[in-house]
Amino acid sequence: MTLIAPAANALNKGMGIPPLFKTDKSALGITSWVNGPGFLYPDLYGDHIQYCVARHQLAGMVTRIGQGESVNFGPYTVNQHGVSDKKYSSTWSEITQFELFNGSVMFNGSQHRSTAPEPGP
């Protein structure tokens, strides 16, 4: 799990290697990176940490989007019109399904690690 502060400082927690490549860090504007200690059973804490971060940040993000701003979530840009990344862009009406699974984002049943959903048929 990687937490990125508004000042572009990142903290990686849990077992394993850092989940972001150098190009990802650059694209996200990360200026410093700390690998925190691994901890046993990250599944016991990960959901709670994500919940607390979302509770703290989500309302402000939704307000900004509602005011017409674009907000970045990792490699994705979200605004009133839809979701985009460097390669794809989709309107909200084109997105019929959204899931998070094992660090990947699923749009309309297609798994992507760093791309927005491909437009539907």
C-alpha positions in Angstrom: 0.0 0.0 0.0 1.3 3.4 -0.9 0.2 6.6 0.7 0.9 9.9 -1.2 0.7 13.1 0.7 -0.4 16.4 -1.0 3.2 17.6 -0.7 4.1 14.7 -3.1 5.8 12.6 -0.3 5.1 8.9 -0.5 5.2 6.2 2.1 5.1 2.5 1.1 3.8 0.1 3.8 3.6 -3.6 3.9 5.5 -6.6 2.6 7.1 -6.8 -0.8 8.8 -4.4 -3.2 7.6 -0.8 -3.9 4.6 -1.0 -6.3 5.5 2.0 -8.4 8.1 2.3 -11.2 10.3 5.3 -11.6 8.1 6.6 -14.4 5.0 6.2 -12.2 6.6 8.2 -9.5 7.5 10.9 -11.9 4.0 11.0 -13.4 2.5 11.3 -9.9 4.9 14.1 -9.0 6.4 12.1 -6.1 9.4 14.0 -4.8 10.4 11.7 -2.0 9.8 8.0 -1.2 10.1 6.1 2.0 9.7 2.3 2.4 8.1 1.8 5.7 8.5 -1.4 7.7 6.7 -4.4 6.6 4.1 -5.7 8.9 2.5 -9.1 9.3 -1.0 -9.7 8.0 -1.4 -6.4 6.1 -4.9 -7.5 5.1 -5.9 -6.9 8.7 -4.9 -3.2 8.5 -5.1 -2.3 4.8 -8.8 -1.9 4.7 -8.9 0.3 7.8 -6.1 2.5 6.5 -7.8 2.9 3.1 -11.1 3.7 4.9 -9.4 6.4 7.1 -7.7 8.0 4.1 -10.9 8.0 2.1 -12.9 9.4 5.0 -10.4 12.2 5.3 -10.0 13.1 1.6 -13.0 12.0 -0.3 -15.5 14.7 0.6 -13.0 17.4 -0.5 -12.3 15.6 -3.8 -16.0 15.2 -4.6 -16.6 18.9 -3.9 -13.7 19.9 -6.2 -15.1 17.7 -9.0 -18.5 19.2 -8.4 -17.0 22.7 -8.8 -15.7 21.7 -12.2 -12.1 20.9 -11.2 -10.1 17.9 -12.3 -8.8 15.7 -9.6 -5.9 13.2 -9.9 -6.1 9.7 -8.4 -2.8 8.1 -9.2 -2.5 7.8 -13.0 -6.2 8.8 -13.5 -7.8 12.2 -13.9 -11.4 12.4 -12.8 -13.8 15.3 -13.6 -17.5 15.9 -14.2 -17.1 14.4 -17.7 -15.4 11.1 -16.9 -12.1 9.4 -16.3 -8.9 9.6 -18.3 -5.2 8.8 -18.3 -2.4 9.3 -20.8 -3.9 6.8 -23.3 -7.7 6.5 -22.8 -10.6 8.7 -21.9 -14.2 7.6 -21.0 -17.3 9.5 -20.1 -19.2 8.4 -17.1 -22.0 7.0 -19.3 -19.5 4.6 -20.9 -18.4 3.2 -17.5 -20.8 0.5 -16.5 -18.7 -1.4 -14.0 -15.8 -0.4 -11.6 -13.8 -2.7 -9.3 -10.6 -2.7 -7.4 -8.9 -6.1 -7.3 -5.4 -7.0 -6.1 -3.9 -3.6 -6.8 -5.5 -3.4 -10.2 -8.4 -1.3 -11.4 -11.2 -2.9 -13.4 -13.4 -0.9 -15.7 -16.2 -2.7 -17.6 -14.6 -6.0 -16.9 -11.2 -5.1 -18.3 -8.2 -5.1 -16.0 -5.7 -2.2 -16.2 -2.8 -1.4 -13.9 -2.2 2.2 -15.1 -4.7 3.0 -17.8 -8.2 4.4 -17.8 -11.0 2.4 -19.3 -11.1 1.8 -22.9 -14.3 3.2 -24.5 -17.1 0.6 -24.7 -18.4 -0.8 -28.0 
